[in-house]
Amino acid sequence: MKTTRITALAAIGLVAGLSLTACGNDSGKDTSAKGSSASSAPTESASSSASSASGGGSGSGGSTGGRSASSAGGSGKAGSGSTGGGTATSGKVTFCRTADLAIDAVDASPDKTSGRIDVTMVNRGSTTCSATGFPGVDIKDADHTSSPVDRGPAQPRITVLKPGAAAVFDIAYDIDSSGKSLTSPTDILVTPPNETHTVDLKWPAGAKPVKGSYVGVQVYPTHNK
């Protein structure tokens, strides 16, 4: 009987021990789970906070605002620059147009050996313009040929014409005093500097004959009169 009781008590003790062990394990699992949940919550909160901070720093509002401000500033500057550019451009002196020039040619030979024709260009336009450079010159002959005139050895000078102001350029050649000139000029074709439109001027009355051919004739750059 004692043996039976002892055995029964031992069995009860074993069952109780197993039950306590099981409870202890369940408690550990719960605690671990709770601990895990507790530790994960701050992590999520920190992650969310970091995300919020990141969004605040480079969010579409700030970035767009930055771009808008930059764009507005750029647009303002561009507009201002464009307006300024227009003003600057309007302030620049453009080349004189043939249509705005009154052009005339006269004999200006200084002596009996040096022939010279002065071609005057008057700005009859309403704005200041530039006539700087070499004009284009061709001489028409009685035989209906046209000969281009070479440039003389000179550097162009700044020639700015206000409305009503005049510029002049020279056509120089050697005078033929032998009476055996090979040329019979009738017209001078003049194209102002930096222009493409040409005017036809009559060879000046009283101008002396050209010696030889038109090969030795030279044109010089414009200058203010």
C-alpha positions as CSV (number, residue, x, y, z in Angstrom):
1,M,0.0,0.0,0.0
2,K,2.8,2.4,0.9
3,T,4.5,1.5,-2.3
4,T,1.3,2.3,-4.2
5,R,0.9,5.6,-2.5
6,I,4.4,6.6,-3.1
7,T,4.1,5.7,-6.7
8,A,0.9,7.6,-7.0
9,L,2.3,10.6,-5.3
10,A,5.4,10.5,-7.5
11,A,3.1,10.4,-10.6
12,I,1.1,13.3,-9.3
13,G,4.3,15.2,-8.7
14,L,5.6,14.4,-12.1
15,V,2.4,15.6,-13.7
16,A,2.4,18.8,-11.7
17,G,6.0,19.4,-12.6
18,L,5.2,19.0,-16.3
19,S,2.2,21.3,-15.9
20,L,4.4,24.0,-14.3
21,T,7.0,23.6,-16.9
22,A,4.4,24.0,-19.7
23,C,3.0,27.1,-18.0
24,G,6.5,28.4,-17.6
25,N,7.2,27.9,-21.3
26,D,3.9,29.5,-22.3
27,S,4.6,32.4,-20.1
28,G,8.0,32.8,-21.7
29,K,6.5,32.7,-25.1
30,D,4.0,35.4,-24.2
31,T,6.6,37.5,-22.6
32,S,8.8,37.1,-25.7
33,A,6.0,37.9,-28.0
34,K,5.0,40.9,-25.9
35,G,8.6,42.0,-25.8
36,S,8.9,41.6,-29.5
37,S,5.7,43.6,-30.1
38,A,7.0,46.3,-27.8
39,S,10.3,46.5,-29.4
40,S,8.9,46.5,-32.9
41,A,6.5,49.3,-32.2
42,P,9.2,52.0,-31.5
43,T,11.0,50.8,-34.5
44,E,8.0,51.4,-36.7
45,S,7.5,54.7,-35.0
46,A,11.1,55.7,-35.6
47,S,10.9,54.6,-39.2
48,S,7.7,56.6,-39.7
49,S,9.3,59.6,-38.0
50,A,12.3,59.3,-40.3
51,S,10.0,59.0,-43.3
52,S,8.2,62.1,-42.2
53,A,11.4,64.0,-41.7
54,S,12.6,62.9,-45.1
55,G,9.3,63.9,-46.7
56,G,9.6,67.3,-45.1
57,G,13.1,67.9,-46.3
58,S,12.6,66.8,-49.9
59,G,8.9,66.6,-50.2
60,S,7.1,67.7,-53.3
61,G,6.1,70.9,-51.6
62,G,9.5,72.0,-50.7
63,S,11.0,70.8,-54.0
64,T,8.3,72.2,-56.1
65,G,8.4,75.4,-54.2
66,G,12.1,75.5,-54.8
67,R,11.7,74.8,-58.5
68,S,8.9,77.3,-58.7
69,A,10.9,80.0,-57.0
70,S,13.9,79.2,-59.3
71,S,11.6,79.1,-62.3
72,A,10.0,82.3,-61.3
73,G,13.3,83.9,-60.7
74,G,14.7,82.5,-63.9
75,S,11.7,83.6,-65.8
76,G,11.9,87.1,-64.2
77,K,15.6,87.4,-65.1
78,A,15.0,86.1,-68.6
79,G,12.2,88.5,-69.1
80,S,14.2,91.3,-67.6
81,G,17.2,90.2,-69.7
82,S,15.1,89.9,-72.8
83,T,13.7,93.4,-72.2
84,G,17.2,94.7,-71.4
85,G,18.5,92.8,-74.5
86,G,15.8,94.5,-76.6
87,T,16.8,97.8,-75.2
88,A,20.4,97.1,-75.7
89,T,19.7,95.9,-79.3
90,S,17.7,98.9,-80.0
91,G,20.6,101.0,-78.6
92,K,23.0,99.4,-81.1
93,V,23.8,101.1,-84.3
94,T,22.7,99.0,-87.3
95,F,24.3,99.3,-90.8
96,C,22.8,102.0,-93.1
97,R,20.4,100.6,-95.7
98,T,20.7,101.7,-99.3
99,A,17.1,102.9,-99.3
100,D,17.9,105.3,-96.5
101,L,20.9,106.8,-98.2
102,A,21.1,109.7,-100.7
103,I,24.1,108.9,-102.8
104,D,25.9,111.2,-105.2
105,A,29.3,111.2,-107.0
106,V,31.4,114.3,-108.0
107,D,34.8,114.8,-109.5
108,A,37.3,115.8,-106.9
109,S,40.6,115.3,-108.7
110,P,43.3,117.3,-106.9
111,D,45.6,117.8,-109.9
112,K,46.1,116.8,-113.6
113,T,47.6,113.4,-112.8
114,S,45.6,112.0,-109.9
115,G,42.0,111.3,-110.6
116,R,39.5,111.1,-107.7
117,I,35.8,110.8,-107.4
118,D,34.1,111.5,-104.1
119,V,31.0,109.5,-103.4
120,T,28.8,111.1,-100.7
121,M,26.2,109.2,-98.8
122,V,23.7,111.1,-96.7
123,N,21.6,109.4,-94.0
124,R,18.1,110.4,-94.8
125,G,16.6,107.9,-92.4
126,S,15.1,108.6,-89.0
127,T,17.7,106.6,-87.0
128,T,21.5,106.7,-86.6
129,C,23.3,104.1,-88.7
130,S,26.8,102.8,-89.5
131,A,28.4,103.2,-92.9
132,T,31.7,101.7,-91.8
133,G,33.8,99.7,-94.2
134,F,34.5,99.4,-97.9
135,P,31.6,99.9,-100.4
136,G,31.3,97.8,-103.4
137,V,32.0,99.6,-106.6
138,D,31.8,98.6,-110.3
139,I,32.3,100.9,-113.3
140,K,30.2,100.5,-116.3
141,D,31.7,101.3,-119.7
142,A,30.3,102.5,-123.0
143,D,30.8,99.0,-124.4
144,H,28.3,97.7,-121.8
145,T,30.9,95.9,-119.8
146,S,31.1,96.2,-116.0
147,S,34.5,96.2,-114.1
148,P,34.8,95.7,-110.4
149,V,37.0,98.1,-108.5
150,D,39.7,96.8,-106.2
151,R,40.1,98.0,-102.6
152,G,42.9,100.5,-101.8
153,P,45.5,99.9,-99.1
154,A,43.6,101.5,-96.2
155,Q,41.9,100.4,-92.9
156,P,38.2,101.1,-92.5
157,R,37.3,103.8,-90.0
158,I,34.3,103.9,-87.7
159,T,31.7,105.9,-89.7
160,V,28.4,106.5,-87.8
161,L,25.8,108.7,-89.4
162,K,23.1,110.5,-87.4
163,P,20.0,111.5,-89.4
164,G,21.1,114.1,-91.9
165,A,24.8,113.3,-91.5
166,A,27.1,112.4,-94.4
167,A,29.9,110.0,-95.1
168,V,32.2,110.0,-98.1
169,F,34.5,107.5,-99.9
170,D,36.9,108.0,-102.7
171,I,37.5,106.3,-106.0
172,A,41.1,106.9,-107.1
173,Y,42.8,106.4,-110.4
174,D,45.6,107.8,-112.7
175,I,44.5,110.3,-115.2
176,D,45.2,109.7,-118.9
177,S,46.5,112.9,-120.4
178,S,47.6,111.2,-123.7
179,G,44.1,111.1,-125.2
180,K,44.5,107.3,-125.8
181,S,42.5,106.0,-122.8
182,L,41.1,102.5,-123.3
183,T,38.1,103.3,-121.1
184,S,34.9,105.2,-121.6
185,P,33.1,105.1,-118.2
186,T,29.4,105.9,-118.1
187,D,28.2,104.8,-114.7
188,I,29.3,103.9,-111.2
189,L,27.5,101.1,-109.5
190,V,27.7,101.6,-105.7
191,T,26.7,99.1,-103.0
192,P,27.1,100.7,-99.5
193,P,29.1,98.7,-96.9
194,N,27.3,95.6,-95.5
195,E,24.5,96.0,-98.0
196,T,23.3,94.1,-101.0
197,H,21.2,96.7,-102.8
198,T,23.1,98.8,-105.4
199,V,22.5,102.3,-106.8
200,D,23.5,103.4,-110.3
201,L,25.3,106.8,-110.5
202,K,26.3,108.6,-113.6
203,W,30.0,109.1,-114.1
204,P,30.6,112.6,-112.9
205,A,30.7,115.3,-115.5
206,G,34.2,116.8,-115.8
207,A,35.9,113.7,-114.4
208,K,39.2,113.1,-116.3
209,P,39.8,110.0,-118.4
210,V,41.1,106.8,-116.7
211,K,44.6,105.9,-117.7
212,G,45.1,102.4,-119.2
213,S,42.2,100.2,-118.0
214,Y,40.1,99.9,-114.9
215,V,42.7,97.5,-113.4
216,G,44.4,100.4,-111.6
217,V,41.3,102.0,-110.1
218,Q,40.9,101.6,-106.4
219,V,38.1,102.4,-103.8
220,Y,38.8,103.5,-100.3
221,P,36.7,103.0,-97.1
222,T,34.1,105.4,-95.9
223,H,34.8,108.2,-93.4
224,N,32.7,111.0,-92.0
225,K,32.5,114.1,-94.1
